[in-house]
């Protein structure tokens, strides 16, 4: 096997193991039934809920890792991708909010309306088919990586100019690149 193929197999094996581990959280035992309950509703068992959120994070972490570590994605592009993911997440949060105002609020009893924000947080936390919170976290991580690498390259460029060395150093190898 070549080096890049070995690296790819190792990355995919690690990612698959992490995904399996994230889904295995659903099998945790304990007094975790209906841990997300209140006047706003009662949610699913906590271990499967945690497993679904962890699986989304692991699933999205692989492409995020490729974006962050790729030499072919500029810091500006990382910031743009990260900002876009954050924007999509906020649109999802706004959709949850609109649903609560247009659908839930009119049919909610007066005592339930006092728990609007708890109900909203409950909906976001139990929305496992829409990875809004996970997209927000992954998008922020990619955006921060773009900011950090952008600053680092600007500082390195300024240091090379001050010393008169215009030759750029060889790019650092990425664990994800071939």
Residue, then its C-alpha position, 0 to 999 in steps of 0.5 A: x500500500x502506498x502512504x496516501x492509501x494507508x493514511x486514507x484507510x487509517x482515517x476511515x477506520x478511525x472515523x468508522x470506529x468513532x461513529x460506531x462508538x457514538x451510536x453505542x452511547x444509545x445502549x447505556x444503562x441507567x436511570x436515564x428515561x425521560x430525563x428531558x421532561x417538564x411542562x413543555x413536554x417529555x422527550x426520548x430516553x437520554x442515551x439514544x438522544x445523545x447517541x444521535x447528536x454524537x453521531x451527527x458530530x462524528x459524521x460531519x467531522x470527517x468533511x470538516x477535517x478535510x476542509x481544515x487540513x487541505x492545502x487546497x482550501x484557502x483560509x478565506x474559503x475556510x471562513x466562507x464555508x464555516x460562516x455558511x454552515x453557521x448561517x444554515x444553522x441559524x436559519x434552522x434555529x429560526x425555522x424552529x422559532x417560526x414553527x413555535x410561533x405559528x403552530x405551537x403557540x396558538x394551540x398551547x394552554x396558557x400555563x404552557x406559554x410561560x415555558x416558551x423558551x424551555x419548549x424551544x430549547x426542548x425542540x432544538x435538543x430533541x430535533x435529531x433529524x435536523x443537525x442544527x446544533x451540530x452544524x453550528x459547532x462544526x461551522x464555528x470550528x471551520x471558521x475559527x480554523x480559517x481565522x487562525x490559519x489566515x493570521x498565521x500565514x499573514x504573520x509568516x508572510x510579514x516575517x519573510x518580507x522583513x527578512x527579505x526572504x521571498x521564497x515561500x517555505x514548503x507547505x506542511x503536510x496534512x494528514x488528510x492530503x495525498 
